[in-house]
Amino acid sequence: MASADNDDATEVVQRLFDLIRAVPDFPQPGITFRDITPLLADADGFAHCIDLLAEPWRAANVQVVCAIESRGFIFGAALADRLRCGFVPLRKPGKLPPPVVAAAYRLEYGSDALEVRADAPHDGRRALIVDDVLATGGTLAAARSLVEKTGMHVVGAGVLIELTTLPGRTHWGGDLPLHALLRY
């Protein structure tokens, strides 16, 4: 029975890979963009995706999903629903009314920041951080820093896609689980 379940999961994961379109040389030459819009448009595929993203966290007593703007919101909100917990958006600067708490991070050519409402009930909540893609890891690390700064307890992170040729996982650190559903 376990192997049958495993075979079913393998088939579902393969279907998810099939629903993500590779777009070579976009947004610039040498980059292969992973277009998730076909996955989002497929009701069964998206439902399976959320089920599989939720699975590693079912026993973690997650109280809030903190998702990174903007595509992280798609997966984070659905995952919060599936885990029956709250949802906290981690936004780009200037999108939330004050007061906010911010965490800055460096990009390849510049910097950016994430913000969260300072007056939301954060203290001690068990938080799962969610995004669509893990690439260099700067955004996910900033999200972790921001969530911890608010007093929440980070239990781990989940992403739809991990680009394994980039160092994203090293920026997360090995002390908390990081689950990627699909790896390229």
Secondary structure as GFF3:
##gff-version 3
##sequence-region A 1 184
A	DSSP	alpha_helix	2	19	.	.	.	ID=ss1
A	DSSP	beta_strand	21	24	.	.	.	ID=ss2
A	DSSP	beta_strand	32	35	.	.	.	ID=ss3
A	DSSP	alpha_helix	37	41	.	.	.	ID=ss4
A	DSSP	alpha_helix	43	54	.	.	.	ID=ss5
A	DSSP	three_ten_helix	55	57	.	.	.	ID=ss6
A	DSSP	beta_strand	64	68	.	.	.	ID=ss7
A	DSSP	alpha_helix	71	83	.	.	.	ID=ss8
A	DSSP	beta_strand	86	90	.	.	.	ID=ss9
A	DSSP	beta_strand	100	107	.	.	.	ID=ss10
A	DSSP	beta_strand	110	117	.	.	.	ID=ss11
A	DSSP	beta_strand	126	134	.	.	.	ID=ss12
A	DSSP	alpha_helix	138	149	.	.	.	ID=ss13
A	DSSP	beta_strand	153	162	.	.	.	ID=ss14
A	DSSP	alpha_helix	168	172	.	.	.	ID=ss15
A	DSSP	beta_strand	178	183	.	.	.	ID=ss16
###
